[in-house]
Amino acid sequence: MQICTKVLLLKIVHGDSMRKILPHHLKADGTYNVKIRLTHKRVKRYLNTKHFVTQKQLTKKLTLRDPFIEQQLLSLVIKYRLEISRLDEKLEFLNVDQLRDHLAGINEGINFIQFCDEYIETLRKQGREGSAANHVTVRNSLVDYFQSQKVSVMFITSSMLTNYEK
């Protein structure tokens, strides 16, 4: 039995081999954004991470020496690899940019306020101004409750709704 696997490279970018902090990405505050290199169909792209490092966390060759961030990045790479595995045969239909955007999107989740805005716009296009106005009221109330324009659907729970009603 022969097992055929498609090669998809997903590595923590750092050092000259697998991982690298890109020197031209030095920010004005003296930090670097740590990136993950994604290679699909022999084309490379970089995924931004939420991690920023200072010169103290790097060697002279700009390799990462902070074990905490290394562990965080490893967890993220594992999460991305699991998602790539879930894509299965659909992966063949994606180019590297589509794959990068898909992987970047799994961290964001669904922004409920953005969903509300899009739904309200749909109602207005359908001429349903009364329904749209009701939804705007609820949307604005949620923005006030969370004190944010971004609300992940993960935070809308039964206990949150109970507290929201009070």
N, C-alpha and C positions, 0 to 999 in steps of 0.2 A: 504494500500500500504506500503510495506516494502522497505526501502532504504538501500542498502548494500554498504558500502564503505570499501576499503582496507586501512589498517593502514600503513602510512608511516610517520616516525618521522623525522622532520627536525627542529632542534632547534639551537639557538645560544648557543654555549658551554660556560658555565660561572657559577661558583659556584658549590656546590655539587649536585644541582638538575638539572636545565636546562642548565646552562651556566658555563663554566669552562675554565680558562686559565691553560694550562697544565704546571706544574712547571718544568718538565724535558725538556721543549722546550725553556728554557732561552738561549738567544743568547749571544755571547761574548760581545756585546755592551750593555748588560743589558736590552734588550727588549724581549717581548714575541710576537709571532705571534698569533693573535686571530683566532680560528678555529670554524667551524660550524660542529656540529655532525649530521651525516646522518645515520639513521637506516632504513634498508629495509630488510624484511624477517628475522627479529630478529638479523641481523648482523650489527655492527656499523663500520663506517668509518668516517674520518674527512676530511673536505674540508678546504684547506688553504684560507685565505683571504689576501687582500693587506694591512691589518691593523696590525700595531705593536704598542704595548703599553709599557709604562715604569712602574716602581713600583709606581710612583706618581699617575698613573691613575687607580690603583688597591687598593682594601682594603687588610687588613691583610690576609683574606681568599682567596686572589687572585680572587676576583670578580670585574668586571668592574664597575667603577663609572663615566666614561666619557660619558655624554649624547650624545655628537656629534657622537662618535663611535657607541654607542648603536643604534642611528637612522640610521646610515649607514648600520649597520648589519641587522637591521630590513628590510630595503629596499632590501638588498641582499637576505634575506630569502624569502621575498614576491616574488621576481623575480624567485628564485628556485622553489617555490611552484607553480607558474604559469606554469613553464616549465614542472614540474611533471604532472600537470593537462593536459597539451597538449599531453603528452605521452599516456594518457588514457590506453587502454588495452595493449599497447606495454610494459608498465611497468612490466607486469608479466613475460616477457621474459628476463628481465635484472637482473643480480645479483647486489649486492651493489657496487662492484668495477666498473662495466660498468656504473651504474647510476652515481656514483661519477665522473667518467671521462667525461660522457656526460654533467653533470652540470658544471664541471670546464671548458669545452670547449665552453659553451655559452658565457662566459665572454671574451674569446679570439677572437672570430670571425675568419675570414679567413685572413691569412697572404698572401698577394698577391705575395710577393717576393718568399715565399716558394712554392706557387702554380706555379710560373714561373719556379723555379728550377726543380720541378717535371715534368712539361710539357716539358721542354728542355730535360730532361733525357729520356722521352718517345720518343721524336723525334729522339734522337741519337740511341736509341735501334731499331728504325724503319729504321735506315740508312739514315735519312733525315738531314745530317750534314749542308747543306746550310740553311734550315729553322731554325735549332737549332742555328746557328751562328747569324741569324737575331734576333731571340728572346733573345739571350744573350746580344746583343747590347741594345735592348730596356730595358731589365731587369737592366743592369748596369746603364743605363741612369736614370731609376727610383730610383735606390739606391742613385745615386749622387744627384738627385733632392730632395729626402726626407731626405738625409743624415742619412739613417738607413737601416738595413738589415730586419727590420720588418715594413710592411706597411699594415694596415688594409684596406680592400676593402671599408670600410665606408668613407675613405679619398679620394677615387678616384671619383670625382664628375665632372660635366661639367665645373664648374669654375676652378677646379684644372687642368683639361686638357687644358683649354684655357691658363692658366698661364704657364703650362708646355711647350706648343708650343712656347712661346715667348723666 
